[in-house]
Amino acid sequence: MSESQSWLVTGGAGYIGSHIVRALAAAGITPVVVDDLSSGHREFVPADVEFVEASLLDTDALTEAMRSADVAGVVHLAGFKYAGESVRRPLHTYTQNVTGTVSLLEAMDRAGVANLVFSSSAATYGTPDVDLVTEQTPTRPESPYGESKLIGEWLIADRAAADPDRPLRHTSLRYFNVVGSGTPDLRDTSPHNLFPLVLDALVAGKVPHINGDDYPTPDGTCVRDYVHVADLAHSHVVAAQALAAGRELAPVYNLGSGDGVSVREIMTAMAAATGIDFTPRIEARRPGDPARIVASGAAAARDLDWRMRHTITEMVASAWEARQAG
């Protein structure tokens, strides 16, 4: 990939997207950001990065952004990502995540852009009946969010198969709990994600809570696969480079740690990192939350230089540092 090439990042003003934008730039690739700022932050986009404020549903704006920057590909992260909220707002979720992806694919066709890295989700698996999820594990999403991400994968694969004369090189990356910070000026500000919820509560002098302690897990709390956002961003860049170079990638990769951590264990790590001693309050389960999901990252390790470069302690410490800076 030449240094002159640029890539469009949808959702590039968001927590994960802004890390990918910086990782692309560090790799000599010019990022272009499209974001409607519904959950992203303009200040997360560096001043020297082209920024287009537009909805994913605005096909014309997407097309123009791709044409004007002569982009080589797209990293597609924009969407409504909250599993629990998606149960309450299914139509909104499908509009943003499914109709939005249709709009993006149409814009890519118009602009002649043939490379796509899609931010999918481990929520596509629902509650697996295996201890370690692989790419061959059946997909059984349990929320409109997970369903919308799986449909997004189908849309991309169907578009790629439909027109051999206009090939679409693509891969979809599935992951679940992305945490930590690669730099103190970028942080997760989601009102629904565990790390910011806990840190915001502690800063406000409140007691963090756990949603459910009666799951069929060792300590009764949900077990998740936590990965550091900087590690995640790196493998998105490697995927983009591979596609642009014409290298064949698998249609789907799990970016997983291979090792689960419970919510209660995260709370213990939070107390240690912040120096604030607390006993979490127990509240009701959230709808759409699987009991356990842990994925193998072996295929991504083989093809996308994926590996866990940060421990849970380091993930929590970097999130706390960014929260204090924010």
Buried (B, 14 or more C-beta within 10 A) or exposed (E): BEEEBBBBBBBBBBBBBBBBBBBBBEBEBBBBBBBBBEBBBEEBBEEEBBBBEBBBBBBEBBBBBBBEBBBBBBBBBBBBBBBBBBBEBBEEBBBBBBEBBBBBBBBBBBBEBBBBBBBBBBBBBBBBEEEBBBBEBEBBBBBBBBBBBBBBBEBBBEBBEEEEEEEBBBBBBBBBBBBBBBBBEBBBBBEEBBBBBBBBBBBEEEEBBBBBBEBEBEEBBBBBBBBBBBBBBBBBBBBBBBBBEEEEBEEBBBBBBBEBBBBBBBBBBBBEBBEBEBEBEBEEBBBBBBBBBBBBBBBBBEBBBBEBEBEBEBBBBBBBBBBEEB
